[in-house]
Amino acid sequence: MKTNTPFVLLSLVAAVATLSACSSVPDQNLALDQARSRYSSAQADPAVTLHASEELKRAASALRLAETAHRAKDDRAEIDHLAYLASQRVTIAQETAASRTAQAVTAGAAAERDRLRLAMRTAEADTAKQQLATSEAAGAQKSADLAQAERAAQDARAALANRNAQVDSLAAQLAALNARQTERGIVVTLGDMLFDTGRSELQADGARSIAQLAEFLKRQPQRQAAIEGYTDSVGSDSSNQSLSDRRAQSVMTALVSMGVPVTRLSARGNGEASPVATNDSAAGRQMNRRVEVIFAAEAGDMLAK
């Protein structure tokens, strides 16, 4: 039987074109895309470029590290973590710019206060030539203006101090928790060392990690937290599900005992689902035996993907 050579050649060309098109599809990373977007927004903000240029440079360096890891096809979790750090650098640059802008407002308020004081003294010198009633009315108005300027200066100083404290506190708390950014929000992973094998009672050594979580939640009263337990693949599905449920519940109970309102927490087990490593090795199984605490996204800390 004769072979239809043109048809075969056309089929091969189409297959090669299809494979080439597939290979050209970029490997998208939502965390990295978000970091790039947030950096571009900050870079386009005149206040950030004027008042926080060094912080913006550090954000650019952090973003380059994430992009280098992405080009090198590093582990996705590592790329997500580097992208999260870059976005946090952008947040710090934006907050620093806002703080320094507030400083400028404070300086302006102080200058206005001094101007009003000088104006009041001038008015007081002129009142000797005017009727007593007019003098008293003018003095009262100037005093009111001065008091308002003083209050504005105090408010600006208080706002500046509060903003600086929030920037420092957020950066320090997230670093202490070894948090990372994922598509679900900020995730803190509590490893298998919190529990004995096959048990759901918290070990004494895990108290420090739980206490750090409780302190973070108490300092961030607007945050909600979802607690999720996971196991390795050893054992039956039902036993693993039950164990992961109990472990997640143990962490929630510990947080509530440390003063975190139960209305801000939820707990559930996912059994052996969603492993982060292979279950074919002891090290991989240990990584899969974990409890994850997920904080909902907020505008101030890169938490929109």
C-alpha positions in Angstrom: 0.0 0.0 0.0 1.4 3.5 -0.9 2.2 6.0 1.8 0.6 9.4 1.6 4.0 11.3 2.0 2.7 14.9 1.9 0.0 14.1 4.5 2.6 12.5 6.9 4.9 15.5 6.5 2.1 17.9 7.3 1.2 15.9 10.4 4.8 15.9 11.7 5.1 19.7 11.1 1.8 20.2 13.1 3.0 18.0 16.0 6.3 19.9 16.2 4.6 23.2 16.1 2.2 22.1 18.9 5.1 20.9 21.1 7.0 24.2 20.5 4.0 26.2 21.4 3.5 24.2 24.6 7.2 24.6 25.6 7.0 28.4 25.1 4.2 28.8 27.6 5.8 30.7 30.5 5.9 29.1 33.9 3.7 31.5 35.8 4.2 32.2 39.5 1.4 34.1 41.2 3.5 35.2 44.2 6.2 36.5 41.9 3.7 38.3 39.6 2.2 39.9 42.7 5.6 41.0 44.0 6.4 42.5 40.6 3.1 44.4 40.5 3.5 45.8 44.0 7.1 46.9 43.2 5.9 48.6 40.0 3.2 50.5 42.0 5.7 51.6 44.6 8.2 52.6 42.0 5.6 54.8 40.3 4.6 56.5 43.6 6.5 59.8 43.9 6.3 59.7 47.7 8.1 56.3 47.8 10.8 57.3 45.3 11.3 60.6 47.2 11.2 59.5 50.8 12.1 55.8 50.7 14.6 55.3 47.9 16.9 53.0 49.9 14.1 50.8 51.0 12.9 50.6 47.4 16.4 49.5 46.3 16.3 46.8 48.9 12.9 45.7 47.6 14.3 45.6 44.1 17.2 43.4 45.2 14.8 41.1 47.0 12.7 40.9 43.8 15.8 40.1 41.7 16.5 37.2 44.0 13.0 35.8 43.5 13.2 36.2 39.8 16.6 34.5 39.7 15.2 31.6 41.6 12.3 31.5 39.2 14.5 31.5 36.1 16.6 28.8 37.7 13.4 26.7 38.2 14.0 26.4 42.0 11.5 24.8 44.3 8.1 26.6 44.1 8.0 27.0 47.8 11.4 28.8 47.8 10.3 31.1 45.0 7.0 31.9 46.8 9.0 32.6 50.0 11.5 34.9 48.1 8.6 36.7 46.4 6.9 37.1 49.8 10.0 38.7 51.2 10.3 41.0 48.2 6.7 42.1 48.7 7.3 42.7 52.4 10.3 44.9 51.4 7.9 46.9 49.1 5.4 47.2 52.1 8.2 48.5 54.3 9.2 51.0 51.6 5.6 52.2 51.3 5.2 52.5 55.0 8.5 54.3 55.4 7.5 56.8 52.7 4.2 57.3 54.5 6.0 57.9 57.8 8.4 60.4 56.3 5.6 62.2 54.6 3.9 62.4 58.0 7.2 63.9 59.4 7.0 66.6 56.7 3.4 67.3 57.8 4.6 67.5 61.4 7.3 70.0 60.4 4.8 72.0 58.4 2.4 72.1 61.4 5.2 73.3 63.7 6.1 76.1 61.2 2.4 77.1 61.1 2.3 77.1 64.8 5.3 79.5 65.0 3.8 81.7 62.3 0.6 81.9 64.3 2.5 82.7 67.5 4.4 85.6 65.7 1.1 86.8 64.3 -0.5 86.8 67.7 2.4 88.8 69.2 2.0 91.4 66.4 -1.7 91.5 67.0 -1.1 92.0 70.7 1.2 95.0 70.0 -1.4 96.6 67.7 -4.3 96.1 70.1 -3.0 98.9 72.3 -4.1 101.2 69.5 -7.5 99.6 69.1 -10.6 99.5 71.2 -10.6 96.9 74.0 -13.4 94.8 72.6 -11.8 94.5 69.2 -8.5 93.6 70.9 -10.1 90.8 73.0 -11.9 89.3 70.0 -8.8 89.2 67.9 -6.7 87.7 70.7 -9.4 85.0 71.3 -9.4 84.1 67.7 -5.6 83.9 67.5 -5.5 81.7 70.6 -8.0 79.4 69.1 -6.0 79.1 65.9 -2.8 78.5 67.9 -4.5 75.7 70.0 -5.7 74.1 66.8 -2.2 74.2 65.3 -0.8 72.7 68.5 -3.4 69.9 68.3 -2.6 69.3 64.6 1.1 69.0 65.4 0.5 66.6 68.3 -1.8 64.5 66.1 0.8 64.3 63.4 3.5 63.3 65.8 1.3 60.6 67.3 0.4 59.3 63.9 4.0 59.2 62.9 5.0 57.3 66.0 2.2 54.8 65.6 3.0 54.2 61.9 6.6 53.6 62.7 5.7 51.2 65.4 3.4 49.2 63.1 6.0 48.9 60.4 8.6 47.6 62.9 6.2 45.3 64.7 4.8 43.7 61.5 8.3 43.0 60.2 9.6 41.6 63.5 6.6 39.4 64.2 6.5 37.8 60.7 10.3 37.2 60.9 9.9 35.6 64.4 7.2 33.2 63.1 9.3 32.2 60.0 6.1 32.9 58.0 5.9 32.5 54.3 3.5 33.8 51.6 1.4 31.3 49.7 -1.7 31.5 47.5 -3.8 31.0 50.6 -2.2 33.8 52.6 0.5 33.9 55.2 1.3 30.4 56.4 3.2 29.4 59.6 4.2 25.7 59.6 4.5 23.8 62.9 6.6 20.7 62.4 6.2 17.2 63.7 8.3 17.9 66.8 5.1 19.3 68.5 3.7 15.8 69.0 4.9 12.3 69.8 4.4 9.8 67.0 0.8 8.9 66.6 -0.3 11.3 69.4 -2.1 14.6 69.4 -1.1 16.0 72.8 1.3 18.9 72.5 4.8 18.4 73.7 6.3 20.9 76.2 8.9 21.9 73.5 6.2 23.2 71.3 4.9 25.7 73.8 7.3 28.4 72.6 6.0 28.2 69.0 2.4 28.3 70.2 3.2 31.2 72.5 4.7 33.2 69.5 1.5 32.5 67.5 -0.7 33.6 70.4 1.3 36.8 70.9 1.1 37.6 67.2 -2.7 37.1 67.1 -3.2 39.2 70.2 -1.2 42.0 68.7 -3.1 41.7 65.5 -6.7 41.5 66.7 -8.2 41.9 63.3 -6.6 38.6 62.1 -8.4 35.4 61.6 -6.5 32.1 61.6 -7.3 28.7 60.1 -5.5 25.7 61.7 -5.0 22.7 59.5 -3.5 19.4 60.5 -1.7 16.9 58.2 -0.2 13.5 58.5 2.1 11.2 56.4 0.7 8.3 54.4 1.5 5.6 57.1 -1.7 4.1 58.5 -5.3 4.1 57.2 -7.1 7.1 55.7 -9.5 7.2 58.6 -6.9 7.0 61.3 -4.8 9.7 59.6 -7.9 11.9 59.2 -8.7 11.5 62.9 -5.2 12.2 64.0 -4.9 15.3 61.9 -8.2 16.6 63.3 -7.1 16.0 66.8 -3.7 17.7 66.3 -5.3 20.8 64.7 -7.8 21.0 67.6 -4.9 20.7 70.1 -3.2 23.7 68.6 -6.4 25.7 68.6 -7.1 24.7 72.3 -3.6 25.9 73.2 -4.1 29.2 71.5 -7.4 29.8 73.2 -5.8 29.0 76.6 -3.2 31.7 75.9 -5.9 34.4 75.4 -6.8 34.2 71.7 -10.6 34.4 71.2 -12.0 31.1 69.9 -14.2 33.1 67.5 -11.1 34.1 65.5 -9.9 30.5 65.0 -11.0 27.4 63.0 -9.4 24.0 63.0 -9.7 21.0 60.7 -7.7 18.0 59.7 -6.7 17.1 56.1 -5.2 13.7 56.8 -2.5 12.6 54.4 -3.7 15.0 51.7 -1.5 17.8 50.2 2.0 16.3 51.1 4.8 18.8 50.9 7.4 16.0 50.4 7.6 12.4 49.4 6.3 9.8 51.7 8.9 7.3 50.5 11.5 8.5 53.0 11.6 9.1 56.7 12.6 12.7 56.2 9.8 13.3 53.7 7.2 11.7 56.0 8.4 13.9 58.9 7.9 17.0 56.8 4.4 15.9 55.9 3.5 15.4 59.6 2.7 19.0 60.3 0.2 21.7 61.4 -0.2 24.8 59.3 -1.7 28.1 60.6 -3.0 30.3 57.8 -3.7 34.0 58.3 -6.1 35.7 56.0 -4.7 38.3 53.6 -4.6 42.0 54.5 -3.8 45.1 52.4 -0.8 46.1 54.5 1.4 43.0 54.1 1.4 41.8 50.5 -1.6 39.6 51.2 -3.3 39.9 47.9 -2.1 37.5 45.2 
